Amino acid sequence: MSSPSPIIWPPRLLLALKQHIEAVESAESPSIPPMDNDHKTIRTFFDNCHHTLAERLAQKGFDYDLTDYCIHFVCEILGEACMHTFLLPRERRVITSMLRHKIRKTVIAPRSKATAEQNARKAPKIEEEVDETRGEGSSFASLLTLEYLLRLFFTLPPVLEHYDKLGASSMPQYAKRPVWEFVNECLNLLNSIPDALYPISSYVPLKK
């Protein structure tokens, strides 16, 4: 018998997650949130709410630096998951293509003709860097919207259970508690931000 989930879901976020999954998995017209607003990414949320999260965890007796550890942990899990079954195949193709484009724009930002010529000579190396970066959690976190953070949080308990089964011994619950406290505080903060998530009506079709 499985243990109850350590994550406490605000009903509004659980409903939003359900609607998001239905939109992404629609057999007739799958769609995803628009990813053209840097203010609604996972990375921006963590940057903007870092102090609040750290304060809330400190009030529960955790070290202030725990927030940095948890953010790094979540982003690493996100990056690993995105390259496997976390995203649907078509969804993954579209998102990784968008990520490569975003990274390329960041790396290639010529401010002069000389800079442009230098970048042209370095193009093969840049392409390699883009491919190497595509699996990093921080890169996905800088692109993906907060709906994907909800998806990750929903799958996190079974993911950690899976890692326990792969290892020689199970991670004790007290060791996992800081992660669950961090996740729950993130959900509380997200629930308090009215426009944190995109309305389904604004979703864009997934290209074939």
N, C-alpha and C positions, 0 to 999 in steps of 0.2 A: 504494500500500500504506500503510495507516494505521500510525502509530507506536504502540508499546506504551503502555498507560495509565501516567501518572506517579503514579497513586494505588495504594498498597499496601493491599489489603483483607485484614483478618483474616478467616479462614474463617468464624468464628462470626457476624460482622456481615454477611458476604455471604449466608449462609444466612438470617439474620433478614430481610434486605432482600428476598430471593426470596419468603419466606413472606408478608411484608407485601404485596408487589405482588399475589401470588395472591389474598390475602384481599380487597384493594380491587377487583380486576378480576374477581372471581367472577361468572359469568353468572347464577347462581341466587340467591346471597345475599351481595352485596358488603357489606363491613364495614370500619370504620376504627378506629384506636385511640381510647380514651376521652380526652376533652380537658378533664377536670375537675380536673386536678392540676397546679397551677402549678410544682410541684417537678420535673416531667418535661418542661418545655418547652425549646425551643432556646435561648431567652433566658436561662433559669435556668442551663442548662449552661454557656453562655459566661460568665455572671457568676461562677459558682462556680469555673470552671476557668481564668479569665483569667490569674491569676498563674502557674499551672503551665504553661500554654501559652507565656506570655511567657518564662519561664525556659528551657524546652526550646528555643525558637527562638533565644534568646540564646546558648545553648550551641553552636548551629550557626553562630554568627557574625552573626545578624541583629539589627537594632536592636530594643530592647525595645518600642518603640511600634508595631512591625509588627503585633502582635496586634490592636490597636485597628483598624488599617486593614483587616486581613483579616476581622475580625468585621463591620465596616461593609460591606465588599464583599460578603460572603456574604449578609448580610441584605438588601442591595439587590437582588442577583440573585434571592433567594428571593421577595421581594415582586413583582418583575417577572414571574417565572416563574409564580407562583400565579394571576395574572390572565390567563394564556394557556394553554398546553397541558400544563403541569407536572401539573395536577390534572385528573382526569376531570370532565366537565361536572356530573354529579350531585354528585360529591365537592366541587367548587368551590362549588356553590350552598349546600350544607350548611355548609361551612367559613366562607364569607364571611358567612353568616347568623349563625353562632356568633361570629364576630369582631365584627360590628356590635353584637351583644348585649353582648359583653364590654366594648367601648368605651363603649357607652351606660351600662353599670353603673358604669364608672370615672368618666365625665363627670358623670353624674347620681347623686350620692351625698348626698342632702339630710340635713343634721344637725339641721335644725329646720324648723318650719312656714314661717318666713320664707324659708329657703333653698329649700324646695320650691316656694314661690310664684315666686321668682326664676327657678328652673329651668324652671318651666312657661311663663313669659313668653319664655324663651330657647330653647324647644324647637325651633322651626324652624331656628335657627342651629346647634344641636347636631346635628340630623339632617344638615345640610350638612357639618359637621365629620366626622361618622361616615363619610359617603360619600367625603370627601376622604382620609380616613385609611386606608380599606380596602385601598389598594394599597401602603401603606408596608411595607417589609420588617421593620421593628422591630415592627410590629403583628402580622404573621403569626408572627414569631419568638416573640412572647409567648403565642401560642396553640398553635402546632403542636408535636407531640411529636417526639422525636429520630428516629423512623422517617423523618420527612420530611427531616431533615438528611441521613440516609443516601441518600435518593432524590436530593436535590440534589447531593450529592457525586458520585454515580454518573453524573449527567448533565453535570457541570461540564466535563470535557474537551471533549466535542463542542460544548457551548455556546460555549466560548471559541474553538474552531476556527471556529464560525459567525460570531462577531464579527470574527475575522481576515479572513474572506472578504468581509464587508461593508465593511471598511476598505480604505484604499489600500495598506496594507502589513501584514504579519504581525507580531504581537508576538513578539520573540525569546524563546527558551526560558529564558534567564537571567532575564528579567523575570517570567516565570511561576513560576519556581522557588519564590519565597517563598510563593506561594499553595498550591502542592502540598505544601510542607513543613508549612504550617499545617494543611491537610486531613489529612495523614497523622498528625500529632500528635493531632488531634481524634479520629481513628479509634482510635489507640492508647489514648487516655484512655477513650473509650466502651467499648472492648473490656475494659477493666479494671474497669468498673462492672457488677456482675452483674445488677442490676435496672434498668438504664438504659432498657431497651425493654420494652414490654408483651407478655405472652404472647398468642398469637392467640386463645386462649379468652376473653380479656377484651374483645375487640373488640366494638363496637356496630354494629348494622345501619345501613346507609345508607338514610335515608328517601327515598321516591320523591318 
